[in-house]
Amino acid sequence: MKKIFYFKSWLVVLALIFTATGCSKLDEKVYSEETPENFYKTADQVMAAYVMPYAYMQTQIYQTHFALQEFTTDEAVAPVRGGYVDQNGAWNRFHQHTWTSSEQWIQFEWNNFFQDIGFCNNFIDVIQTKDVSALTLPLSKEQMVAEIKLVRALHYYWALSSFGNIPIVEHVAEVNPVAKSRAEVFAFIEKEIKDNIPLLSEKGDAGWYGHFTKSAAHALLAKLYLNAEVFTGTPRYADCIIECDAVINSGKFSLDSKWNTPFLAHNELSKENILVVPFDANSAVGFNAAQQQIHWTVAQVKYGIDDGWYKTVTQESFYDLYRANDQRINQWLVGPQTYTDENGDIQPVEEDGEQLVLTKQIDGLISSEGYTQGASNIKYEVEPTGLYNMNNDLVVFRLSDVLFMKAESLMRSNGNAANTQAVDLINSVRARSFAAGAPGSRFTTATLTMNELLNERGREFAYEMYRRE
């Protein structure tokens, strides 16, 4: 059973703050009022404020962050079908790199980052002035503050990667903060992570799932160091390797035996997922990849979903990065479509009396046709329940990425050339996607070039929000 630490009762309690303080009509009768002065009196109130930064990620990580990280790359595109221009053509402008500063989705991304940073700042500021020693809480105040500082650091990392120079805001009352250089933001994030790692829990501790642990913090710091040369002008690959080793040598995580286990509908059992954003089809909604990505007829016939959009597909050149014998190619729906009937027999998915065939090629991003063009993604397992809100938890960090980050750091420290250690790291992940001894299943120091490493990163981490970076 999934253990989501985002108890709805806590969020209902917290909602009273926004209901009571969000109105400016002075003549309105107030039935209840919650302020920082009289809030934080009970354990439920404290926990509601503590989980708010985590819960807010559910509202925006797939709907906005995923879109801006993926549509700007070769992994995702939204062809216009039948003249309908979704979001006024924004997704195609992102895909073709013709966006402007007036795009509302860029504003949404910025607002979401700093909205959640604001939730973090509010909790950090207020809880440190409160004596909660008499309350029965599942974790210490110090650990809660450390976790929320890491949630804030994650959002600053995303903002740093997406926008470059950004303001650093640590308190709710700060007005008109001045933008800092990338190097200054890098230093702030680095210090926040390192200062708070000792105060965090670890996998296996009570309430660890879906929360920042020591390993999740090391993974975030490794990501920061991997990109340090872009952010600061100074490479930090040796430091990236140290952080990767902290995760690898912890013994807390191991590779799942199958490539798709981290993305199953109940992926809380994955051995390699380090940090996820939990979702639940009933109580933590917002992850509707099946609805957005699957062809409407396939969605209805195979999965019982009446409202498939077939909006998000991949472009042909990205699909062609996969070998035919690479099991990861099965995350893409291409070719004649089938489903399994109630008797267990394979049947064709039919549309207008003929079997539906999806093509990998897309004739044009704007077309009056194209109703079957583009490979759609089912990396996150789709349950045949008819629900477009999914139970899968969305992966932020997993061990595979840590192994890839270490391999890349080794290569970049070696003149962009692979050594045996780097090859072994990549092959350890790649092996589960091929039959033993299959052609092309293993890299050598000669074949693992930097370009091929980036291609392999694409194959392994498609739709995991890091392709643009």
Number of C-alpha atoms within 10 A of each C-alpha: 6 14 12 19 17 20 16 15 13 20 19 13 18 23 15 16 17 13 12 15 11 9 9 8 7 7 6 8 7 8 6 9 13 17 12 13 9 8 18 22 15 14 15 20 17 23 23 24 25 26 24 20 23 24 21 16 19 19 15 19 20 19 15 15 21 16 21 21 21 25 27 22 21 19 25 30 25 24 30 21 20 12 11 13 15 14 10 9 16 19 26 23 16 24 20 15 12 10 16 11 8 8 12 12 18 19 12 13 23 17 12 21 23 19 15 21 26 19 21 28 22 19 25 22 14 15 19 12 8 15 11 17 9 9 13 11 14 11 12 13 19 13 18 23 22 24 28 25 24 26 22 26 25 21 20 23 23 17 20 21 17 18 13 18 18 19 19 19 18 16 17 15 10 9 8 8 10 11 14 14 16 21 19 17 24 22 13 15 25 18 13 18 23 14 12 19 21 12 16 21 21 20 20 10 9 10 15 18 22 24 25 29 26 24 27 26 27 23 28 27 25 29 20 23 27 23 20 20 14 14 22 17 11 12 18 18 23 16 18 28 21 16 24 27 17 17 22 18 10 12 9 15 19 14 19 18 14 14 19 20 21 26 20 18 17 18 23 22 13 20 17 21 28 29 25 21 22 27 25 18 15 11 13 21 16 21 26 19 23 29 25 20 23 27 27 20 21 23 25 18 20 22 20 17 21 16 18 22 16 26 21 26 27 28 22 17 12 18 21 12 14 18 15 10 15 19 17 21 20 15 16 18 23 20 14 13 17 17 15 13 12 7 6 8 8 11 13 18 21 16 12 6 7 9 15 19 18 19 18 23 17 20 12 13 16 18 15 12 14 19 17 18 24 29 28 25 27 17 24 23 21 25 18 14 11 18 19 25 20 27 27 26 26 23 19 19 20 22 25 24 21 26 23 23 26 28 24 27 26 23 22 16 15 11 9 15 17 26 16 12 14 24 24 18 18 25 17 13 20 21 18 19 19 18 12 10 9 12 11 10 17 18 19 15 14 10 14 22 17 16 11 13 21 15 16 18 19 20 21 21 15 20 21 16 21 15 20 14 12
